[in-house]
Amino acid sequence: MIFVMEREHKTKLQTRYQPQLLGKRLICLDIPDNYKFMDVALVKLLKIKVERHLP
């Protein structure tokens, strides 16, 4: 399972690494990539959005 924040990230990965992505689940979290590294609000949002996809 691979998570990306934006659709643009997903498209770039699919374009560059299509063969390596076979059999992998690529999930876009629809989070704008305008946060600073390790921003507290971003970490909180990532935890909420990623949790939905984990068992």
Secondary structure, DSSP 8 states (H G I E B T S, - for coil): -EEESSHHHHHHHHHHHHHHHTT--EEE----S-S-TT-HHHHHHHHHHHHTT--
